[in-house]
Amino acid sequence: MQRKFNTNQVNELLLQALETERGGIQIYTAAIEAAVNEDLRKEWEEYLEETRTHEQVLTRVFEQLELDTEAASPGREIVAHHGRSLVEAIRLAREAGDPDAAQLVAAECVVLAETKDHQNWELIGHVAERSSGPIAKVLKQAHEAVEKDEDHHLYHTKGWCRELWIESLGFPAVLPPPEEVKNVETAIGAARAENARDSML
């Protein structure tokens, strides 16, 4: 069902989404420096490049909708603050001198960032499906270009974070995590992969 949307709030969502991608580039850059596990490092290097692409996709959305990529809003500033805080958390963890602990902090920071990122794109998809005209077309194209990557980033990094925690607790871990092995792309797939982990030890 199509309804008239709140234009100001859609613009706010897009501003926050762009800021999230920009922050994500900085977070992944810091996380890669903290990575100890080579498989995880390679994964994050791929995600960094995809995040750069997502920023470009959103920049194109702003151009097509004639919006200002540098417009300020209170929500955008909060998103930027969160991004800076996560980068700072990774830096502090690295300075503490325990590489494995720093890697785990980096994984948690990536999960936090990707949770927001994933929600942004779900909401962009929601707007695209329930609106019409040029904005629907522009947002639909952007959503289709990015959605699969975002699912992958969130569910796989959550798997890495869980298994690194389990390993740190002294229990056998599945590394790379089941989400990686089973190439999970959905919430249902992630739940199934986690349920299957004991059989993969």
Secondary structure, DSSP 8 states (H G I E B T S, - for coil): ------HHHHHHHHHHHHHHHHHHHHHHHHHHHH--SHHHHHHHHHHHHHHHHHHHHHHHHHHHTT--TT---HHHHHHHHHHHHHHHHHHHHHHTT-HHHHHHHHHHHHHHHHHHHHHHHHHHHHHHHT--SHHHHHHHHHHHHHHHHHHHHHHHHHHHHHHHHHHHTTS---SS-HHHHTT--SHHHHHHHHHTGGGG-
